[in-house]
Amino acid sequence: MAKRRSLKTTTIIVIFLCLVALSSAVVNVRKFEIANDMFWKDGEPFRIIGGDLHYFRTLPEYWEDRLLRAKALGLNAIQTYVPWNLHEPKEGQLDFDSIADIVSFLELCQKLDLLVMLRPGPYICAEWDFGGFPAWLLTKEPAIILRSSDPRYLALVDNWWGILLSKIAHLLYHKGGPIIMVQIENEFGSYGDDKDYLHHLVSLARLHLGDDIILYTTDGGTRETLTKGTIQGDAVFSAVDFSTGEDPWPIFKMQKAYNAPGKSPPLSAEFYTGWLTHWGENIAKTDATSTASALENILSRNGSAVLYMAHGGTNFGFYSGANAAEESDYNADLTSYDYDAPISESGDVDGAKFKALRRVIAKYSLTSLPPVPSNNKKTGYGRIQLEKTASLFNTLDMDLSKKAIESDNPISMEAAGQMFGFLLYASEYITKGKGSTLFIPKVHDRAQVYVTCLSEDKRENLQYVGTINRWSNKHVNLPNSECSSTSRLLILVENMGRINYGQYLSDSKGILSAVYLDGKPLLKWKLLPIPLSNLNETPQNFLSFNNSISNFIGISARKALQSSPGMNIKEPAFYSGKFVVDQVTDTYMSFNGWGKGVAFVNNFNIGRYWPSFGPQCNLYVPAPVLQRGNNVLVILELESPEPELVVNSVDQSDFSCGSKAFKGTTAFL
């Protein structure tokens, strides 16, 4: 009997322990869901107070620094896009390292107890080149139809998402990771109404991510955009965005009509803390007090919001985008993506907007906010004396049998394999003893035109004759040449950033039409790609190019190098100089007095500068780019160098450059 009682008791204890374990397992199940028009996290009501912070606009060494500042602001979630073109810059060539290491970024968010709203596109807008699409998509023949149910486009998206989503699937919230929501496309209702395309993306996401993750769309708060961009039913949550200061609650009420009953928590997925700026505009600024008041209008009634941007960062390399309301109304974005966000481009958190937003968020946070960290130190390392290293035309390798691309008519940059930066076009024409008129109906985006003689007795004369801009296309008068026979025409075309929003999204670069000389097409072209490194690319040793181009363009390298800055107006040239760093901190390079170009510090492409047009005078240089001791600055100046060939390293940003007659434009997001 004793043994029986013992066995019975043991059985009861085992059953009890199993029930306890099962109960514990149920309690510990991670779940993020929508019910009763609220977000729920692990069975408790949850309010999203998030912010956009893009891993590809901040160096990996600073990811944790910027995320901690976002936490100090009071954010509990980070929203980030995923730019396809960063991760697959060439078809089949994948990159998930360094600044493209999205998995490490997501794991860092998890470590810091920040949830993630992931926006994998495939289109992202974001003021990023081509809206995140890789430029090689433009080389497909016949042309694919982007953002549509075109089978050829969908096949490429299937492949990309198959790679990307498989990499991040283990980081979904219900699997122990930080990702609570995944966005389908991006503001599609402002572009099209192809529901088959959206349904395909939903099916693709479910295939790789399963049914337990919230999928969402984001569209402008109008009936038209919501009707076009949302998916009816409860398969996808429909979020909204709208202008800051606009009454959010009628829009949130409208939002309910596009979600299933009980599945419409009010969420502004892009609460604008500032705005973008194009070259030639005044820097965008928004009022801190009114921005904070608009946020409180949402949070005070249990709404959720994601600050766009919490921290803007920088468009390093050649990745800044552009906008165009019309084909010729082209407006390129600045290198800086400061956005007048509460956390500045360099991570500063002592501004009025950070303080005002933090005060509002603290009222509605369930926990006390972390202390605000100090700003990172910034140092002005002073005067950097540059010297002219070489004319661009003398540094290029023009081995015509190997490097140059030959074509009867000009072809696009993409067709030439040059996805970013610059492409040199060259042709010849017969000198008739009189001036000629050059016209290029379609050039994207900016072309500097030069002529030179091919006759042996005139080989030194490389002459700048004018610049053709996409936004103000004009005829260029070629001079009455002293050449005895044939002249060479050189056209240096700059890609200033592909359009990232609207109907002109398929924005090929280069010369996209015939080139007319005195009304007749000029044939037989040679094209030379110019290899300058982009973000996350292996640095190019562009100062060691073979000088054989001098034989091609007909100038003397020796004489070009000896000429003074005033002699060769708007001669593209490389300038370089060293500067010494004792203590490594952030800094800025001030290009006041320079014309237009691109800059590299220690082989890292810190971006485009254009102080003559403005408003950005200085380029941000994060501390991880620098090293103790000698550092090297190299710039490609396209127009006119600063008279003393000096760049100054300073300790602050400056957006006061350029003409007072700023170019008007319409901004898009």
C-alpha positions in Angstrom: 0.0 0.0 0.0 2.8 2.3 0.8 4.4 1.7 -2.5 1.1 2.4 -4.3 0.6 5.7 -2.5 4.2 6.6 -3.3 3.6 5.9 -7.0 0.4 7.8 -7.0 2.0 10.8 -5.3 4.9 10.7 -7.8 2.5 10.7 -10.7 0.6 13.6 -9.4 3.8 15.6 -8.8 5.0 14.8 -12.4 1.6 15.9 -13.8 1.8 19.1 -11.7 5.3 19.9 -12.9 4.3 19.3 -16.5 1.3 21.7 -16.1 3.6 24.3 -14.5 6.1 24.0 -17.4 3.4 24.2 -20.0 1.9 27.3 -18.3 5.3 28.9 -18.2 5.8 28.1 -21.8 2.5 29.7 -22.7 3.4 32.8 -20.7 6.8 33.1 -22.4 5.4 32.8 -26.0 6.5 36.0 -27.8 3.7 37.5 -29.9 3.1 40.8 -31.5 -0.4 41.2 -32.9 -3.4 43.6 -33.6 -6.7 43.3 -31.9 -9.4 45.7 -30.7 -7.8 48.4 -32.7 -4.7 48.2 -30.6 -1.2 46.7 -30.9 -0.6 43.9 -28.4 2.9 42.7 -27.3 3.0 39.5 -25.4 -0.7 39.9 -24.3 -0.3 43.5 -23.2 -1.5 46.7 -25.0 1.4 48.4 -26.7 1.9 51.8 -28.2 4.6 52.2 -31.0 6.7 55.3 -30.5 9.3 54.6 -33.1 11.6 56.4 -35.5 13.4 55.9 -38.8 17.1 55.3 -38.6 18.7 53.9 -41.7 21.7 51.6 -41.2 23.0 52.5 -44.6 23.3 56.2 -43.8 25.4 55.7 -40.6 28.8 53.9 -40.4 28.6 50.5 -38.5 30.9 51.8 -35.8 28.2 54.4 -35.0 25.2 52.2 -35.1 25.1 51.6 -31.4 25.8 55.3 -30.6 22.8 56.4 -32.8 20.5 53.7 -31.5 21.2 54.7 -27.9 20.4 58.3 -28.7 17.1 57.1 -30.2 16.4 55.3 -26.9 17.2 58.4 -25.0 14.7 60.2 -27.1 12.1 57.7 -25.8 11.7 55.5 -28.8 10.8 51.8 -28.4 11.1 50.8 -32.1 13.3 51.5 -35.1 12.0 51.6 -38.7 14.5 51.1 -41.5 14.4 50.6 -45.2 16.5 48.0 -47.1 18.0 49.4 -50.3 18.3 46.6 -52.9 21.0 48.5 -54.8 23.4 48.6 -51.8 23.1 44.8 -51.4 23.2 43.8 -55.0 25.1 46.6 -56.8 25.8 44.3 -59.8 23.4 41.5 -60.8 24.3 38.4 -58.8 27.0 40.2 -56.7 25.6 40.2 -53.2 26.9 42.4 -50.3 25.9 42.0 -46.7 29.2 43.2 -45.1 30.2 46.4 -43.4 27.6 49.1 -43.8 25.4 46.5 -45.7 25.5 44.1 -42.7 21.8 44.4 -42.0 21.7 41.2 -39.8 24.3 42.8 -37.4 22.2 46.0 -37.3 19.0 44.0 -36.5 20.8 42.0 -33.8 22.1 45.2 -32.3 18.5 46.6 -32.1 17.6 43.4 -30.3 20.5 43.8 -27.9 19.4 47.3 -27.0 15.7 46.2 -26.6 14.5 48.1 -29.6 11.8 46.6 -31.8 12.1 46.8 -35.6 9.7 47.7 -38.4 11.4 46.5 -41.5 10.7 48.1 -44.9 12.4 45.8 -47.5 10.8 47.4 -50.6 11.6 46.3 -53.2 11.0 50.0 -53.8 11.8 52.3 -50.9 11.9 56.0 -52.2 13.9 57.4 -49.2 15.7 60.1 -51.2 18.0 57.2 -52.2 19.3 56.6 -55.7 16.6 55.0 -57.9 14.4 54.5 -54.8 16.6 51.6 -53.8 16.4 49.7 -57.1 19.7 48.6 -58.5 20.7 50.5 -61.7 21.3 47.3 -63.6 17.6 46.8 -63.8 17.7 49.6 -66.4 19.9 47.5 -68.7 17.2 44.8 -69.2 15.9 44.5 -72.8 13.1 44.9 -73.5 12.7 47.3 -70.6 11.0 45.8 -67.5 8.1 47.6 -65.9 9.1 48.5 -62.4 6.6 48.3 -59.5 4.2 46.2 -61.5 3.1 42.6 -62.1 5.4 42.4 -65.1 6.6 38.7 -64.9 10.2 39.6 -65.7 10.3 42.2 -62.9 8.6 39.8 -60.4 11.1 37.1 -61.2 13.9 39.4 -60.1 12.1 40.5 -57.0 11.4 36.9 -56.2 15.1 36.2 -56.3 16.1 39.3 -54.2 13.5 38.7 -51.5 14.3 35.0 -51.4 17.8 36.0 -50.4 17.0 38.9 -48.1 14.0 37.5 -46.3 15.7 34.2 -45.7 18.5 36.1 -44.0 16.3 37.9 -41.5 13.5 35.4 -40.9 15.1 34.1 -37.7 14.9 37.6 -36.3 11.1 37.9 -36.4 9.6 38.7 -33.0 7.8 35.4 -32.5 11.1 33.6 -33.1 12.9 35.7 -30.5 14.1 38.6 -32.7 13.2 42.3 -32.8 11.1 42.5 -36.0 7.5 43.1 -35.3 6.2 44.2 -38.7 7.4 44.0 -42.3 6.2 46.5 -44.9 4.9 45.6 -48.4 6.2 48.1 -51.1 6.2 51.8 -50.1 3.5 54.3 -50.6 2.3 52.4 -53.7 -1.0 54.3 -53.8 0.9 57.4 -54.8 2.2 55.5 -57.9 -0.1 52.9 -59.2 -3.0 50.5 -58.6 -1.7 47.1 -59.7 -3.3 44.9 -57.0 -1.8 41.7 -58.6 1.6 43.1 -57.8 0.8 43.8 -54.2 -0.8 40.4 -53.7 2.3 38.8 -55.2 4.5 40.5 -52.7 2.2 39.5 -49.9 2.4 35.8 -51.0 6.2 36.1 -51.4 6.6 37.5 -47.9 4.4 34.8 -46.4 6.4 32.1 -48.2 9.6 33.2 -46.5 8.3 34.7 -43.3 5.2 32.6 -42.4 1.9 33.7 -41.1 2.8 35.0 -37.7 4.4 38.3 -38.7 2.3 41.5 -39.3 2.6 42.7 -42.9 1.8 46.4 -43.5 1.4 49.0 -46.1 2.0 52.8 -45.8 0.1 55.3 -47.9 -0.8 58.9 -47.8 -3.9 59.8 -45.9 -6.3 60.3 -48.8 -9.0 58.0 -50.1 -7.3 57.8 -53.5 -3.9 56.7 -52.2 -5.4 54.3 -49.7 -7.7 52.8 -52.3 -4.8 52.2 -54.7 -2.2 51.2 -52.2 -3.9 48.9 -49.6 -5.0 45.3 -49.6 -8.6 44.8 -48.3 -9.1 42.2 -45.5 -7.0 41.3 -42.5 -4.0 39.9 -44.4 -2.2 43.2 -44.4 -2.4 46.1 -42.0 -2.9 49.5 -43.7 -1.0 52.4 -42.0 -1.0 56.0 -43.1 1.2 59.1 -43.3 0.3 62.8 -43.7 1.8 66.2 -43.3 2.9 67.1 -39.8 0.4 69.5 -38.2 -2.5 68.1 -40.2 -5.4 66.9 -38.0 -4.6 63.1 -37.7 -7.8 61.9 -36.3 -10.1 62.2 -39.4 -7.3 60.4 -41.3 -7.1 57.6 -38.7 -10.9 57.3 -39.0 -10.5 56.9 -42.7 -7.8 54.4 -42.2 -10.3 52.1 -40.4 -12.3 51.7 -43.7 -9.2 50.0 -45.2 -8.6 47.6 -42.4 -10.7 44.7 -41.1 -12.9 45.5 -38.1 -10.8 45.7 -34.9 -7.6 45.7 -36.9 -6.9 49.4 -37.3 -4.8 50.8 -34.5 -4.1 54.5 -35.4 -0.5 54.6 -36.7 1.3 57.4 -38.5 4.1 55.3 -40.1 5.9 58.5 -41.2 5.6 61.3 -38.8 7.7 64.0 -40.4 10.1 65.7 -38.0 11.7 67.7 -40.8 12.1 67.6 -44.6 14.5 66.9 -47.4 16.6 69.5 -49.2 17.8 69.7 -52.8 20.9 71.4 -54.1 20.0 75.0 -54.8 17.4 75.4 -52.1 17.5 76.8 -48.6 18.1 74.2 -46.0 14.8 72.7 -44.8 13.9 73.6 -41.2 10.7 72.9 -39.2 9.6 74.4 -35.9 10.4 72.3 -32.8 7.4 73.4 -30.7 4.8 72.8 -33.5 6.3 69.4 -34.3 6.2 68.3 -30.7 2.6 69.5 -30.4 1.6 67.5 -33.5 3.1 64.4 -32.0 1.3 65.0 -28.7 -2.0 65.2 -30.6 -1.4 61.6 -31.7 0.0 60.1 -28.5 -2.5 61.8 -26.2 -5.3 59.7 -27.7 -3.5 56.4 -27.7 -2.2 56.7 -31.2 1.1 55.4 -32.4 3.7 57.2 -34.5 7.1 56.6 -36.2 9.3 59.7 -36.5 10.6 60.2 -40.0 13.4 60.8 -39.4 14.7 60.2 -35.9 18.2 60.4 -37.3 18.8 61.2 -40.9 22.5 60.5 -41.4 24.4 61.0 -44.6 24.1 60.0 -48.3 27.7 58.8 -48.6 29.2 58.0 -51.9 26.9 58.5 -55.0 23.7 57.2 -53.4 21.7 60.4 -52.9 18.5 60.5 -55.0 16.6 63.2 -56.8 13.1 64.3 -57.6 11.4 65.6 -60.8 7.8 66.7 -61.2 8.5 67.0 -64.9 11.2 65.4 -67.0 13.3 68.6 -67.1 12.4 69.7 -63.5 15.2 67.7 -62.0 16.3 68.4 -58.4 19.2 66.4 -56.9 19.3 65.8 -53.1 22.1 66.9 -50.9 24.9 64.7 -49.6 23.7 65.5 -46.1 20.5 63.8 -45.0 20.3 65.7 -41.7 16.5 66.2 -42.4 16.3 68.6 -39.5 15.7 65.4 -37.4 15.9 65.5 -33.6 19.2 63.6 -33.8 21.4 65.5 -36.2 23.6 64.2 -39.0 26.5 63.9 -36.6 24.4 62.6 -33.7 23.9 65.8 -31.7 21.1 65.7 -29.3 21.1 69.1 -27.7 18.8 70.8 -30.2 15.4 72.3 -29.4 13.6 69.6 -31.4 15.2 66.7 -29.6 14.3 68.3 -26.2 10.7 69.2 -27.2 9.9 65.7 -28.7 11.5 64.0 -25.7 9.3 66.0 -23.3 6.2 64.8 -25.1 7.3 61.2 -25.4 8.2 61.1 -21.7 4.6 61.8 -20.8 3.3 58.7 -22.6 6.2 56.3 -22.0 5.5 53.4 -19.6 9.1 53.6 -18.3 11.4 56.4 -17.4 13.6 57.5 -20.3 17.4 56.8 -20.3 19.7 59.7 -19.7 20.6 61.8 -22.7 24.2 61.2 -23.8 26.7 64.0 -24.5 27.3 65.0 -28.1 30.3 63.4 -29.7 33.3 65.6 -29.9 34.1 67.3 -33.2 37.5 68.8 -34.1 38.5 71.2 -36.7 41.9 70.0 -37.8 42.6 73.2 -39.6 43.9 74.2 -43.0 44.6 71.4 -45.5 46.9 72.5 -48.3 46.1 70.6 -51.5 48.1 70.4 -54.7 47.0 69.5 -58.1 47.8 65.9 -58.7 46.6 65.6 -62.3 44.0 66.7 -64.8 41.2 64.1 -64.9 41.9 63.7 -68.6 45.5 62.8 -67.9 44.7 60.2 -65.2 42.3 58.1 -67.3 43.5 55.0 -69.0 42.4 55.4 -72.6 43.8 52.3 -74.2 41.3 52.4 -77.0 41.6 48.7 -77.9 40.8 47.6 -74.3 39.1 50.3 -72.2 37.0 52.4 -74.5 33.5 51.4 -75.7 32.8 52.1 -79.3 29.4 52.9 -80.6 27.9 54.6 -83.6 25.6 56.6 -81.3 25.9 57.5 -77.6 24.7 54.9 -75.2 23.6 55.3 -71.6 25.9 55.0 -68.6 24.1 51.8 -67.6 24.6 50.2 -71.0 28.3 51.2 -70.7 28.5 49.4 -67.3 29.0 52.7 -65.4 26.2 52.8 -62.8 27.4 55.8 -60.8 29.7 58.8 -61.1 31.0 59.9 -64.5 31.3 58.8 -68.1 33.4 60.4 -70.8 32.1 60.6 -74.4 34.4 61.4 -77.3 33.8 61.9 -81.0 35.5 63.8 -83.9 34.3 66.3 -86.4 35.8 68.1 -89.4 36.8 71.7 -88.8 35.3 74.0 -91.3 37.0 77.2 -90.4 34.0 78.5 -88.6 32.2 78.0 -85.3 29.6 75.2 -84.9 26.5 74.7 -82.7 26.2 71.7 -80.5 22.8 70.4 -79.2 22.0 67.4 -77.0 18.3 67.0 -76.6 18.5 64.6 -73.7 21.4 64.5 -71.2 21.2 63.1 -67.7 22.3 65.0 -65.7 25.1 67.4 -66.4 27.6 67.6 -69.2 30.8 69.6 -69.5 31.9 70.1 -73.1 35.5 70.4 -74.3 37.2 70.5 -77.7 40.7 69.9 -78.8 42.7 69.7 -82.0 44.0 66.4 -83.4 46.6 68.0 -85.6 50.1 67.6 -84.3 50.9 71.3 -84.2 47.9 72.1 -82.0 47.9 69.3 -79.5 48.0 71.4 -76.4 44.7 73.2 -76.9 42.0 71.6 -74.7 39.3 74.2 -74.5 36.2 74.2 -72.2 33.2 75.5 -74.2 30.2 75.1 -71.9 28.0 73.1 -69.6 24.7 71.5 -70.5 22.3 70.8 -67.6 19.3 68.5 -67.7 17.2 71.2 -66.1 18.2 74.0 -68.4 19.1 72.3 -71.7 20.7 74.7 -74.2 22.7 74.9 -77.3 26.5 75.3 -77.0 28.5 77.2 -79.4 31.8 75.6 -80.4 34.6 78.0 -81.1 36.0 78.9 -84.5 38.7 76.3 -84.3 42.3 76.9 -85.3 42.7 73.2 -86.1 43.9 72.5 -89.6 41.7 69.5 -90.0 39.9 67.4 -87.4 38.7 68.4 -83.9 37.9 66.1 -81.0 34.7 66.7 -79.0 34.9 65.5 -75.3 31.7 65.4 -73.2 32.1 64.6 -69.5 28.7 63.5 -68.2 27.9 63.4 -64.4 25.2 61.2 -62.9 23.9 63.4 -60.0 21.5 60.8 -58.6 18.6 58.9 -60.0 15.0 60.0 -59.4 13.6 58.1 -56.4 9.9 59.2 -56.6 7.1 59.5 -59.2 6.5 58.7 -62.8 10.0 59.4 -64.0 11.5 56.7 -61.8 13.2 54.9 -64.7 16.0 57.4 -64.8 18.8 56.3 -67.1 21.9 58.4 -67.1 24.3 59.7 -69.6 23.6 61.0 -73.2 20.2 59.5 -74.0 19.7 61.0 -77.5 21.6 61.8 -80.6 24.2 64.6 -80.4 23.6 67.2 -83.1 26.4 69.3 -84.6 24.9 72.1 -86.8 21.7 70.2 -86.9 23.2 66.9 -88.1 23.8 63.8 -85.8 27.4 63.2 -84.8 28.3 59.5 -85.2 31.2 57.2 -84.1 31.6 57.6 -80.4 34.1 56.3 -77.9 33.1 56.0 -74.2 35.3 55.7 -71.2 33.9 54.8 -67.8 35.6 56.7 -64.9 36.2 54.3 -62.0 35.5 56.2 -58.7 34.6 54.1 -55.7 31.1 54.2 -54.3 29.9 53.4 -50.8 30.9 49.9 -49.7 33.1 49.4 -52.7 36.8 48.6 -52.9 38.6 51.9 -53.2 39.9 52.7 -56.6 43.5 53.8 -57.0 42.3 56.5 -59.4 45.6 58.4 -59.2 47.6 55.6 -60.8 45.7 55.5 -64.1 47.8 55.1 -67.2 48.5 58.5 -68.9 47.9 57.2 -72.4 44.7 59.3 -72.6 46.9 62.2 -73.4 47.5 60.6 -76.8 43.8 60.2 -77.3 42.5 63.7 -76.3 45.5 65.5 -77.7 46.9 67.4 -74.7 50.2 67.4 -73.0 50.1 65.9 -69.5 53.2 67.8 -68.6 51.9 71.1 -69.7 48.5 70.5 -68.1 50.1 69.8 -64.8 52.2 72.9 -65.0 49.4 75.3 -65.9 48.0 77.6 -63.2 44.4 77.3 -61.9 43.4 80.4 -63.8 44.6 79.0 -67.1 42.2 76.1 -67.5 38.8 77.3 -66.4 36.5 74.4 -65.5 39.2 71.8 -66.1 38.3 68.6 -64.1 41.3 67.7 -62.0 42.3 65.8 -58.9 43.7 67.6 -55.9 45.1 65.9 -52.8 46.6 66.8 -49.5 47.6 65.3 -46.1 46.4 66.4 -42.7 47.5 65.2 -39.3 45.1 63.9 -36.6 46.3 63.6 -33.0 43.0 62.7 -31.5 40.5 61.0 -33.7 37.0 62.7 -33.6 34.3 63.7 -36.1 35.1 66.6 -38.4 33.7 68.4 -41.4 35.5 69.4 -44.6 34.6 72.9 -45.7 34.6 73.4 -49.4 33.9 77.2 -49.4 35.5 78.7 -52.4 35.5 75.5 -54.4 33.2 74.8 -57.3 31.7 71.3 -57.6 33.0 67.8 -57.2 33.3 64.7 -55.1 35.6 64.1 -52.1 37.4 61.1 -50.6 39.1 60.8 -47.2 41.4 57.9 -46.7 39.8 56.4 -49.9 36.3 56.6 -48.4 33.8 58.5 -50.6 32.3 61.2 -48.3 30.1 62.4 -51.0 29.4 65.3 -53.5 30.1 68.9 -52.7 28.7 71.9 -54.6 29.1 75.1 -52.5 28.7 77.4 -55.5 25.1 76.2 -55.8 24.5 75.5 -52.1 23.2 75.3 -49.5 25.6 72.6 -48.2 29.1 74.0 -47.6 30.7 71.2 -45.5 30.8 67.5 -45.8 30.5 65.4 -42.6 33.5 63.1 -41.9 32.7 60.5 -39.1 35.6 59.6 -36.8 35.8 56.0 -38.0 37.0 57.3 -41.4 40.0 58.9 -39.8 43.2 57.5 -38.2 45.8 58.9 -35.9 48.7 60.4 -37.8 48.6 61.2 -41.5 45.3 61.3 -43.3 44.7 61.9 -47.0 42.0 64.1 -48.7 41.5 63.6 -52.4 39.0 65.6 -54.4 37.9 65.6 -58.0 37.1 69.3 -58.7 35.0 69.6 -61.9 35.0 73.4 -62.3 37.2 75.9 -60.6 39.4 75.2 -57.5 39.7 77.5 -54.6 42.4 80.0 -55.5 44.8 78.9 -52.8 43.9 75.2 -53.1 42.9 75.0 -49.5 40.2 73.0 -47.8 39.5 73.6 -44.1 38.7 70.9 -41.6 36.2 72.5 -39.2 34.1 71.4 -36.2 30.5 72.2 -37.4 28.1 71.9 -40.3 27.3 74.8 -42.5 24.3 75.2 -44.9 24.7 78.8 -45.8 26.4 78.5 -49.2 25.2 79.2 -52.7 23.4 81.9 -54.6 20.5 83.8 -53.1 18.5 83.0 -56.3 17.6 79.5 -55.2 16.0 77.2 -57.7 12.4 76.6 -56.9 11.2 73.0 -56.6 8.5 70.7 -55.2 9.6 68.3 -52.5 8.5 64.7 -52.4 9.0 61.8 -49.9 
